[in-house]
């Protein structure tokens, strides 16, 4: 037998193990977040997945507008703005964490500079079927570096009624009681907006509205200075880009 036979055999075994692991990883992702069989376009991953048990403070939605409601048969669309041509990630989830953990991710990742539209997004496939209401639908669009982008949720056929958006609606999850949150929005180290929220309860979501009246187009950063119920302090920073909604 060739002296190198044991080495060759070991190499083949390691290769086989690597293949099995990679296949299993792919299957796991497909099971956890797969495209619904009824979606003919294949433009997104969308499913009800295993409940999220993460207990960290986190931003769960960053939108420039929200829908009050939608009905069975509605087709949704997302308008997203990029400051330059490039890659962006668009996801959706249910803001209030309960026994139903909804997740959606847009397959398209490359967008032109300016406003782009993702559609169609039928509520029939998963949202209506599992009772995810419009007011509990969180949406985020980010660049690779974590910068949040302007994104608006609309229903087909009603865009003509849209006025200029002047507020960002953010939703956060907190795992513990909070005494206060002092927030500041900076643009090139200049304070643009500030405020305070008090008395927030553990294991809940809360919203923060940022008025854009005094914001020019460009990059900003939101800073949250949190004082927890035990007087511990934390700071979180969220970079974002602002652009007014101007689609005709």
Residue pairs with C-beta under 8 A, 6 or more apart in sequence:
2 8
32 47
32 49
32 50
33 45
33 46
33 47
33 49
33 103
33 105
34 45
34 47
35 42
35 44
35 45
35 46
35 47
36 46
36 47
36 125
36 126
38 124
38 125
39 46
39 122
39 125
41 120
42 107
43 106
43 107
43 108
43 118
43 120
43 121
44 104
44 105
44 106
44 107
44 121
45 103
45 104
45 105
45 107
46 103
46 104
46 105
46 125
46 126
47 102
47 103
47 126
48 100
48 101
48 102
48 103
48 126
48 130
49 101
49 102
49 103
50 101
51 97
51 99
51 101
52 97
52 101
55 175
56 175
57 172
57 173
57 174
57 175
57 226
57 234
57 236
58 172
58 173
59 140
59 170
59 171
59 172
59 238
60 93
60 95
60 138
60 140
60 171
60 172
60 173
60 205
61 93
61 95
61 137
61 138
61 139
61 140
61 169
61 170
61 171
62 139
62 140
62 141
62 148
62 151
62 168
62 169
62 170
62 238
62 240
63 138
63 139
63 151
63 152
63 153
63 168
63 169
64 150
64 151
64 152
64 165
64 167
64 168
64 169
64 245
65 152
65 153
65 154
65 162
65 165
65 167
65 169
65 245
66 134
66 135
66 137
66 153
66 169
67 76
67 134
67 137
67 153
67 154
67 155
68 134
68 135
69 133
69 134
69 135
70 76
70 123
70 127
70 128
70 134
70 155
71 123
71 128
72 123
72 124
72 128
73 123
73 124
74 122
74 123
74 155
74 156
75 119
75 120
75 121
75 122
75 123
75 155
75 156
76 119
76 120
76 121
76 122
76 123
76 153
76 154
76 155
76 156
77 117
77 118
77 119
77 120
77 121
77 153
77 154
77 155
77 156
78 90
78 106
78 117
78 118
78 119
78 121
78 139
78 141
78 151
78 152
78 153
78 154
79 115
79 116
79 117
79 151
79 152
79 154
79 245
79 247
80 88
80 90
80 111
80 115
80 116
80 117
80 118
80 141
80 149
80 150
80 151
81 114
81 115
81 116
81 149
81 150
81 151
81 241
81 243
82 88
82 111
82 112
82 113
82 114
82 116
82 143
82 149
83 113
83 219
83 241
83 243
84 113
85 110
85 111
85 112
85 113
86 110
86 111
86 143
86 144
87 109
87 110
87 111
87 143
87 144
88 109
88 111
88 141
88 142
88 143
88 149
89 105
89 106
89 109
89 141
89 142
89 144
90 105
90 106
90 108
90 118
90 139
90 140
90 141
90 151
91 103
91 104
91 105
91 106
91 139
91 140
91 141
92 102
92 103
92 104
92 105
92 137
92 138
92 139
92 140
93 101
93 102
93 103
93 104
93 137
93 138
94 100
94 101
94 102
94 132
94 136
94 137
94 138
95 136
95 137
95 138
95 171
95 205
96 136
96 205
97 173
97 205
100 130
100 131
100 132
102 126
102 127
102 130
102 132
102 137
104 121
104 126
106 118
108 118
115 245
115 246
115 247
117 247
119 156
120 156
126 132
127 137
137 153
138 171
139 151
139 153
140 148
140 151
141 148
141 149
141 150
141 151
142 148
142 149
143 149
145 239
146 239
147 219
147 239
147 240
147 241
148 238
148 239
148 240
148 241
149 240
149 241
150 168
150 241
150 242
150 243
150 245
152 165
152 245
154 162
159 247
162 245
162 247
164 244
164 245
164 246
165 212
165 244
165 245
166 211
166 212
166 213
167 209
167 210
167 211
167 212
168 209
168 210
168 212
168 240
168 242
169 207
169 208
169 209
170 207
170 208
170 209
170 210
170 222
171 205
171 206
171 207
171 208
172 205
172 206
172 207
172 208
173 204
173 205
174 200
174 201
174 202
174 203
174 204
174 205
174 206
175 202
175 203
176 202
176 228
176 229
177 200
177 201
177 202
177 228
177 229
178 199
178 200
178 226
178 227
178 228
178 229
179 198
179 199
179 227
179 228
179 229
179 231
180 196
180 197
180 198
180 199
180 226
180 227
181 196
181 197
181 198
181 200
181 208
181 224
181 225
181 226
181 227
182 194
182 195
182 196
182 224
182 225
183 193
183 194
183 195
183 196
183 197
183 208
183 222
183 223
183 224
183 225
184 191
184 193
184 194
184 222
184 223
184 225
185 191
185 192
185 193
185 194
185 210
185 215
185 220
185 221
185 222
185 223
186 192
186 220
186 221
186 223
187 215
187 216
187 218
187 219
187 220
188 219
192 214
192 215
192 220
193 210
193 211
193 214
193 215
197 206
197 208
200 206
210 222
212 242
212 244
215 242
216 242
217 242
217 243
217 244
218 241
218 242
219 239
219 240
219 241
219 242
220 239
220 240
220 241
220 242
221 237
221 238
221 239
221 240
222 237
222 238
222 239
222 240
223 235
223 236
223 237
223 238
224 235
224 236
224 237
224 238
225 233
225 234
225 235
226 233
226 234
226 235
226 236
227 233
228 234
